[in-house]
Amino acid sequence: MHAMWLILAVLVGANPAPVPPPATPGLTYAPPEYPTAAGAPAIYADTHEAGPDQSFLLIGEGLDAGVELTAWGVHPDAAGGREIKPKLQTASHGALIATLPERIYEGPVVVWAKNDAGYSAPIVLNAPQPWWCQPDVAAPGSVVRVFGRSLAQPPGRIRAFVYLAQPGKPGVWLRIVQADKYELRVALSEHLEPGEYQLWCHAGNGGEFGWGEPIPLQVAAAAARSPASVVSFSGGNLQDAVDQLAATGGGTLQVAAGEHLLSGTLVVPAGVHVTGTGRDQTVLVSPADTAARLVSISGPAWNQGPSSIHTVGDEMAYRVTFPAAGSWTVWLRYATEMSPYNLPGVSEHMTLRVGGSEPVPLDNLPNTGSFGTFRWSRSATIQATAGTHEVVWKNVKGGGIHVDAFVFAKNPDYTPGENPLPVTDDAAIVVQGEDLARFQTKEGTLPGTDRAAVWLAGHGAGISNLTVCGSPRVNLGIAIRHPQHPQWIENCRVAEVNVRGGEGKQAENCGVRLFHADGAVVTNNELWGRAPLFLSGVRRSQFVANRLVSQTLWGGNSEGYILGRNNTVRQCIIEDNVCASPPGTEAGGPTGRRLVWLSTGRGSVDWNWIANNREDRARFGGVAGTDQNVGEMILFEACQRIAYYGPLAGADAQSVTLPATLPPTPDDRLGNVKREQLAHDEQGNETPFWPPDVDPGTAEPTVDEYFVTILRGRGWGQTRRVRARQAETYQLDRPWRVAPEAGCLALVHTAYWRNHVVGNRTVDAMTGVQLWISCIENVVSGNDVQRMRKPALYLYGNCTTLASSMPTTWNRGIGPLYFNHIEGTRSDETSCGALLTSGERHELPVEFPRCLGNVLRHNSFVRSRADGVLLTGNRPADELQPTAAIVGTIAEFNVVRDASVGYRVARSVEATLLRRNHAYFWYPVNLQPGPRVAFQVDNEKAAVAIELNSVEGTQGGGDGQIVTEQRGPVAAAQ
């Protein structure tokens, strides 16, 4: 039986199944066997789900207007199911949109495409897609949350089916605690044996075709619970008590009620939990006395350093220990841009002096392009005796420079690298620019130094049931960071804590800030700060049910109540948080810019659950007189790194291989990238950028933060996560549906991938939910957006360069907007309900779609001041390009009420479906002359299908002043 199933799976392309396969619930399938043939269509990617009377997109080869579709689905009167005939809506640019019949039944649907040569391999719509679970290491008897798509059985979504098995062994069906379309909670048996398991989801119908791909789950043996030490503390030096408890193996320190003045930063080491008797009863007070020792949380690091050291006479002194006497070559990593002052750089404007010796000029310091673009320079040779010396840098001629680091090398042939950056060893001494013994400058600034009232500094450290009161000396209420950062810190906990009073302004001011935290829990706290919750690299963590209060402490307000800037956010739960303003500031000018802002940079943002977060009488945006282009309530904004763009050298079922060297990128394709920023080998050949395997402590993302997206050629439209790299070959997380081949156009990039944005409430800001560059397969569902200055939903693809690589750069690069699913979201009073658009540099050709396969379904956009739904590129309407910028958009079952144009398909858009949408015009929203238009297609030749929509005027019926459908230039409607 098992062998027969494997053969059938190969023939019809069914999803994988557990081995040995268990009996499956519900009705089964017996679809026909349609063998594939040379020249038959090939389906590369699809929009995954479509119920009765809903539409789906196929991307592939041979999907033109002459193709036939056939499908197979469950039926109550046919034991093996029945044939289904989808309706072809449009086929263009390799994208085909079709609609399932209204009277089919819910469940998995197997789809084939056929031409004269034969049938494609099939795809399965509506099969479960479990993406990740938390925890992914669970104890017997615990509850595991599973996140993904199509997880519960439609139409009721109250039943789900989850099977747990070790590979090759019989498994068990798990008890469902809670079921939903995008989340399940399942209970593990108390009798499970420890080991590596696979968690399988089944659709509840469809037999072998109802399985989703498995996700891993490790069952760990229940930890032996020895009585934990509990020590009471009522007065004295709290740090001494914490250290004594740590020395005995850790435990809980129970702090009595009352105020406890800290002697400095309270450092909580591994295995120690500090708890009070309640938020309003136990108060830890950070000292304001300047004599009290406050630990610097963030030490010296790359890509930061002294700046504004441009005045003659500025000095910086360092303590450097030279292991041997003799000549030392000085390498300087710096940034400068003196072109506005007609200077080629700052060569010989600065000197270096060792002890009482004569100063040595620092040479070879040309402009680098900006004060944030660092490069290495072999600048001088100094003499030093063995031992520790004061090394003094001095500005003798004026001119600006940003000093990142010095390297002193004994070997004159030594050359420091960028990937990885050097470390102090037998070959060289590395001194970070900000690691100063003395800083005497007129206007110089140092990178912000984080100081905290409390520092959780070891695995398993925690704090709970008390209040932390800061002072002007601390900018962090609670820091979570490993002392050997960038090493990750594990399993720290902050619960039932009130953080207030931190006024420090030397760096970002936060209630809780986490640096590379794995498995952290921050829950049921009240956190005050400029940025109440700051995520500087988090994995497998929970941020739940916190009340966050944002305060404007200087200049503009914080970038976000929940701020994840330029770092990894992966497999995290961010839910049920409430964002508020301090008393007396609940109206008027806002105190925080955004509710949630997660940005890529040193990593990607993927597999996160962002749900049911809301405001409590808070407004969002910039302080008057500062940047007003802010206020995106839930914002995914890319600081994108492109490791490679170009043709593949080869590929197989679960990998891609890049060329080792490349022809130089033509000047007219560089766009915003400078040639010197491209990756090169030692011979000067242009190459892909090769990401580091381990974190080098720099701005570079590691290899497992990247994704591979196929943009053109065989297999286009597919995205896979990178797992590892061997030489020029990237291993991927799962097989391709259709493997690409040599010559296919590929992108290796950081991204926002498979995140959920569900059930959040966003009000009084600039935009509601913004997917901004390189957002792929995200779900935006059931959100509430009210009163925005700009669109409720802002969905943005991007292309500003066609260079072979690009350094980490804000709001630039090649950023696909592929296969995002937007549903059930309501908006009221915004500029545009949903804007799906592509940003381009006009001199670059459109060789691949920037936006592909996005679905807008069952959304409601009320009182849009411009268009209700707008799909548009930004190229001239009459410009001919190899493809369109926006391809394969489905908009159905949406409501637009009161807009100038209900649904508008503008420039560079192809293969679009507008179906079963409502366009209501009850009240005027602007003073533009001319009739209102329900459905507007600017390019009358574009492949846009419009059917079964409803249009209504002021009386709840037809209105002769409304243009129902217009194809042609929008000017004709005004």
Disulfide bonds with the S-S distance in Angstrom:
none
